Amino acid sequence: MTLDRLLLWRHGETEYNASGRLQGHLDTALTETGRTQAAAAAPVVAGFQPEVVLSSDLNRARSTAAAFTEVSGMEPRLDKRLRETHLGEWQGLSGAEVEHGWPGAMSTWRATPTWAPPGGESRVEVAERASEVVDELDLTHSGTALLCAHGGLITGLTAKLLGLPLELWPGLGGIANCHWVFLARRSSNDHRWRLVTYNGGVPG
């Protein structure tokens, strides 16, 4: 068995998103705006008709996935491998605070997928753990899988699944809150992933 399609859905807005602070593994909640975003996007996401649904175990992803459950009746399976990048000593800080404490390091992190914040993970490491989830789904499911996760994980996983050289990973832009990436297999004979939609979402 192999999956045919893969939908990677980012969680709705949190207070940290709104204030420009780095979250990583911090277990933050959705804002009212984030809950509204999830409710608006959920019917569209349900329209992809996933056969299996997994979510990060962090609250912001679980709450977003719950909006999907409301319209579909499908309960997600939680998997901590879908958590956002662990940002080590940067978690909870603003970009300005990171720049003050580690001058130039933010730019290095954004440009170098193998580089990790102090005490944290690199984008490559995050993509590796997330791709394990996809590999396991490939062995047990066909059709469409929905993963409700986080922006950094989604961009890294997308780059890995597409087989992009590391130097091209920084060329992928960020994923907006409650937006998604949609990938499909090229054909029944060619199981490589093809990017269909990047940063898709509900208008407004």
C-alpha positions as a Markdown table, in Angstrom:
| # | Residue | x | y | z |
|---|---|---|---|---|
| 1 | Met | 0.0 | 0.0 | 0.0 |
| 2 | Thr | 1.1 | 3.5 | -0.6 |
| 3 | Leu | -0.5 | 6.9 | -0.1 |
| 4 | Asp | -1.7 | 8.8 | -3.2 |
| 5 | Arg | -2.0 | 12.2 | -1.6 |
| 6 | Leu | -0.8 | 14.1 | 1.4 |
| 7 | Leu | -2.2 | 17.2 | 3.0 |
| 8 | Leu | 0.0 | 19.1 | 5.5 |
| 9 | Trp | -2.2 | 21.5 | 7.5 |
| 10 | Arg | -0.7 | 24.2 | 9.8 |
| 11 | His | -2.4 | 25.1 | 13.1 |
| 12 | Gly | -4.3 | 28.4 | 13.6 |
| 13 | Glu | -2.9 | 31.5 | 15.2 |
| 14 | Thr | -1.6 | 31.5 | 18.7 |
| 15 | Glu | -0.7 | 34.4 | 21.0 |
| 16 | Tyr | 3.0 | 33.7 | 20.3 |
| 17 | Asn | 2.3 | 34.0 | 16.5 |
| 18 | Ala | 0.5 | 37.2 | 17.0 |
| 19 | Ser | 3.3 | 38.7 | 19.1 |
| 20 | Gly | 6.2 | 37.4 | 17.0 |
| 21 | Arg | 7.6 | 35.0 | 19.6 |
| 22 | Leu | 9.2 | 31.6 | 18.9 |
| 23 | Gln | 7.2 | 28.7 | 20.2 |
| 24 | Gly | 9.0 | 25.4 | 19.3 |
| 25 | His | 7.8 | 22.8 | 21.7 |
| 26 | Leu | 6.1 | 25.3 | 24.1 |
| 27 | Asp | 2.5 | 24.2 | 24.4 |
| 28 | Thr | 0.6 | 27.3 | 23.5 |
| 29 | Ala | -3.1 | 27.7 | 22.8 |
| 30 | Leu | -5.0 | 29.1 | 19.9 |
| 31 | Thr | -6.3 | 32.7 | 20.0 |
| 32 | Glu | -9.9 | 33.5 | 19.2 |
| 33 | Thr | -8.6 | 34.4 | 15.7 |
| 34 | Gly | -6.9 | 31.0 | 15.5 |
| 35 | Arg | -10.1 | 29.2 | 16.4 |
| 36 | Thr | -12.0 | 31.1 | 13.8 |
| 37 | Gln | -9.4 | 30.3 | 11.2 |
| 38 | Ala | -9.6 | 26.6 | 12.0 |
| 39 | Ala | -13.4 | 26.6 | 11.8 |
| 40 | Ala | -13.3 | 28.3 | 8.4 |
| 41 | Ala | -10.6 | 26.0 | 7.0 |
| 42 | Ala | -11.9 | 22.7 | 8.4 |
| 43 | Pro | -14.7 | 22.2 | 5.8 |
| 44 | Val | -12.3 | 22.8 | 2.9 |
| 45 | Val | -9.8 | 20.4 | 4.5 |
| 46 | Ala | -12.5 | 17.8 | 4.9 |
| 47 | Gly | -13.2 | 18.2 | 1.2 |
| 48 | Phe | -9.9 | 16.5 | 0.5 |
| 49 | Gln | -11.5 | 13.3 | 2.0 |
| 50 | Pro | -8.6 | 12.0 | 4.0 |
| 51 | Glu | -8.7 | 8.3 | 5.0 |
| 52 | Val | -6.4 | 8.8 | 7.9 |
| 53 | Val | -5.7 | 11.9 | 10.1 |
| 54 | Leu | -2.7 | 12.5 | 12.4 |
| 55 | Ser | -1.9 | 15.5 | 14.5 |
| 56 | Ser | 1.0 | 16.8 | 16.6 |
| 57 | Asp | 0.3 | 16.4 | 20.3 |
| 58 | Leu | 0.8 | 20.0 | 21.0 |
| 59 | Asn | -2.3 | 21.9 | 22.0 |
| 60 | Arg | -2.4 | 24.4 | 19.1 |
| 61 | Ala | -2.4 | 21.5 | 16.5 |
| 62 | Arg | -4.8 | 19.4 | 18.5 |
| 63 | Ser | -7.3 | 22.3 | 18.8 |
| 64 | Thr | -7.0 | 22.9 | 15.0 |
| 65 | Ala | -7.5 | 19.2 | 14.3 |
| 66 | Ala | -10.6 | 19.3 | 16.6 |
| 67 | Ala | -12.2 | 21.7 | 14.1 |
| 68 | Phe | -11.8 | 19.1 | 11.4 |
| 69 | Thr | -13.3 | 16.5 | 13.7 |
| 70 | Glu | -16.3 | 18.7 | 14.2 |
| 71 | Val | -17.1 | 18.6 | 10.5 |
| 72 | Ser | -15.9 | 15.2 | 9.5 |
| 73 | Gly | -16.4 | 13.0 | 12.6 |
| 74 | Met | -12.8 | 11.7 | 12.2 |
| 75 | Glu | -10.6 | 11.6 | 15.3 |
| 76 | Pro | -6.9 | 12.3 | 14.7 |
| 77 | Arg | -4.2 | 10.0 | 16.0 |
| 78 | Leu | -1.6 | 12.0 | 18.0 |
| 79 | Asp | 2.0 | 11.7 | 17.2 |
| 80 | Lys | 4.7 | 13.7 | 18.9 |
| 81 | Arg | 7.0 | 13.3 | 15.9 |
| 82 | Leu | 4.8 | 15.9 | 14.3 |
| 83 | Arg | 5.8 | 18.6 | 16.8 |
| 84 | Glu | 7.3 | 21.8 | 15.7 |
| 85 | Thr | 11.1 | 22.3 | 15.6 |
| 86 | His | 12.6 | 22.3 | 19.1 |
| 87 | Leu | 14.2 | 25.7 | 19.4 |
| 88 | Gly | 16.3 | 25.1 | 22.5 |
| 89 | Glu | 17.3 | 28.3 | 24.2 |
| 90 | Trp | 15.4 | 30.4 | 21.8 |
| 91 | Gln | 11.9 | 29.1 | 22.8 |
| 92 | Gly | 9.7 | 31.9 | 24.0 |
| 93 | Leu | 12.0 | 34.7 | 22.7 |
| 94 | Ser | 11.2 | 37.3 | 20.1 |
| 95 | Gly | 13.3 | 37.7 | 17.0 |
| 96 | Ala | 14.9 | 40.8 | 18.5 |
| 97 | Glu | 15.8 | 39.0 | 21.7 |
| 98 | Val | 17.4 | 36.2 | 19.7 |
| 99 | Glu | 19.4 | 38.7 | 17.6 |
| 100 | His | 20.6 | 40.4 | 20.8 |
| 101 | Gly | 21.7 | 37.2 | 22.4 |
| 102 | Trp | 23.1 | 35.4 | 19.3 |
| 103 | Pro | 23.9 | 38.1 | 16.7 |
| 104 | Gly | 23.5 | 36.8 | 13.2 |
| 105 | Ala | 22.4 | 33.3 | 14.3 |
| 106 | Met | 18.8 | 33.7 | 13.2 |
| 107 | Ser | 20.0 | 34.4 | 9.6 |
| 108 | Thr | 22.3 | 31.4 | 9.8 |
| 109 | Trp | 19.4 | 29.2 | 11.0 |
| 110 | Arg | 17.1 | 30.3 | 8.2 |
| 111 | Ala | 19.8 | 29.8 | 5.5 |
| 112 | Thr | 21.2 | 26.5 | 6.7 |
| 113 | Pro | 18.9 | 23.5 | 7.2 |
| 114 | Thr | 21.6 | 21.5 | 9.0 |
| 115 | Trp | 22.2 | 24.2 | 11.6 |
| 116 | Ala | 20.3 | 24.1 | 15.0 |
| 117 | Pro | 19.7 | 26.7 | 17.6 |
| 118 | Pro | 21.6 | 26.1 | 20.9 |
| 119 | Gly | 20.0 | 23.1 | 22.5 |
| 120 | Gly | 17.5 | 22.6 | 19.7 |
| 121 | Glu | 17.0 | 20.8 | 16.4 |
| 122 | Ser | 18.0 | 21.5 | 12.8 |
| 123 | Arg | 15.4 | 21.5 | 10.0 |
| 124 | Val | 16.9 | 18.3 | 8.6 |
| 125 | Glu | 16.4 | 16.5 | 12.0 |
| 126 | Val | 12.8 | 17.7 | 12.1 |
| 127 | Ala | 12.1 | 16.6 | 8.5 |
| 128 | Glu | 13.7 | 13.2 | 9.3 |
| 129 | Arg | 11.3 | 12.5 | 12.2 |
| 130 | Ala | 8.3 | 13.7 | 10.3 |
| 131 | Ser | 9.1 | 11.6 | 7.2 |
| 132 | Glu | 9.1 | 8.5 | 9.5 |
| 133 | Val | 5.4 | 9.2 | 10.0 |
| 134 | Val | 4.8 | 9.3 | 6.3 |
| 135 | Asp | 6.8 | 6.2 | 5.6 |
| 136 | Glu | 4.8 | 4.3 | 8.2 |
| 137 | Leu | 1.5 | 5.5 | 6.7 |
| 138 | Asp | 2.7 | 4.3 | 3.3 |
| 139 | Leu | 2.9 | 0.8 | 4.6 |
| 140 | Thr | -0.6 | 0.8 | 6.1 |
| 141 | His | -2.8 | 3.2 | 4.0 |
| 142 | Ser | -3.7 | 4.2 | 0.5 |
| 143 | Gly | -5.6 | 7.3 | -0.5 |
| 144 | Thr | -5.2 | 10.6 | 1.3 |
| 145 | Ala | -3.5 | 11.3 | 4.6 |
| 146 | Leu | -4.0 | 14.6 | 6.6 |
| 147 | Leu | -1.3 | 15.7 | 9.0 |
| 148 | Cys | -2.1 | 18.6 | 11.3 |
| 149 | Ala | 1.2 | 20.1 | 12.3 |
| 150 | His | 3.4 | 23.2 | 12.4 |
| 151 | Gly | 4.9 | 25.6 | 9.9 |
| 152 | Gly | 8.6 | 24.8 | 10.3 |
| 153 | Leu | 7.9 | 21.0 | 10.2 |
| 154 | Ile | 5.7 | 21.4 | 7.1 |
| 155 | Thr | 8.3 | 23.3 | 5.1 |
| 156 | Gly | 11.1 | 20.9 | 6.1 |
| 157 | Leu | 9.0 | 17.8 | 5.4 |
| 158 | Thr | 7.9 | 19.2 | 2.1 |
| 159 | Ala | 11.5 | 19.8 | 1.0 |
| 160 | Lys | 12.5 | 16.3 | 2.0 |
| 161 | Leu | 9.6 | 14.6 | 0.3 |
| 162 | Leu | 10.3 | 16.5 | -2.9 |
| 163 | Gly | 14.0 | 15.5 | -2.7 |
| 164 | Leu | 15.2 | 19.1 | -2.8 |
| 165 | Pro | 18.9 | 19.7 | -2.4 |
| 166 | Leu | 19.7 | 21.2 | 1.0 |
| 167 | Glu | 20.8 | 24.5 | -0.6 |
| 168 | Leu | 17.2 | 25.0 | -2.0 |
| 169 | Trp | 15.4 | 24.4 | 1.3 |
| 170 | Pro | 15.5 | 28.0 | 2.3 |
| 171 | Gly | 13.7 | 28.9 | -0.9 |
| 172 | Leu | 10.5 | 27.6 | 0.4 |
| 173 | Gly | 8.4 | 30.3 | 2.0 |
| 174 | Gly | 6.6 | 30.1 | 5.3 |
| 175 | Ile | 3.1 | 28.6 | 5.7 |
| 176 | Ala | 0.4 | 30.9 | 7.0 |
| 177 | Asn | -1.7 | 29.9 | 10.0 |
| 178 | Cys | -4.3 | 27.3 | 9.0 |
| 179 | His | -2.9 | 27.1 | 5.5 |
| 180 | Trp | -1.7 | 23.9 | 3.9 |
| 181 | Val | 0.6 | 22.1 | 1.5 |
| 182 | Phe | -0.8 | 19.4 | -0.8 |
| 183 | Leu | 1.3 | 16.8 | -2.4 |
| 184 | Ala | 0.4 | 13.9 | -4.7 |
| 185 | Arg | 2.2 | 10.9 | -6.1 |
| 186 | Arg | 3.3 | 11.4 | -9.7 |
| 187 | Ser | 1.7 | 8.2 | -11.0 |
| 188 | Ser | 0.9 | 4.6 | -10.0 |
| 189 | Asn | 4.3 | 3.7 | -11.4 |
| 190 | Asp | 6.3 | 6.7 | -10.1 |
| 191 | His | 5.9 | 7.1 | -6.4 |
| 192 | Arg | 7.8 | 10.3 | -6.1 |
| 193 | Trp | 5.9 | 13.2 | -4.6 |
| 194 | Arg | 4.7 | 16.2 | -6.7 |
| 195 | Leu | 3.9 | 19.6 | -5.2 |
| 196 | Val | 0.3 | 20.5 | -6.1 |
| 197 | Thr | -0.4 | 23.4 | -3.7 |
| 198 | Tyr | 1.9 | 25.4 | -1.4 |
| 199 | Asn | 0.5 | 27.7 | 1.2 |
| 200 | Gly | -3.1 | 27.2 | 0.1 |
| 201 | Gly | -5.9 | 28.4 | 2.3 |
| 202 | Val | -9.3 | 30.0 | 2.8 |
| 203 | Pro | -9.5 | 33.6 | 1.6 |
| 204 | Gly | -9.7 | 36.1 | 4.3 |
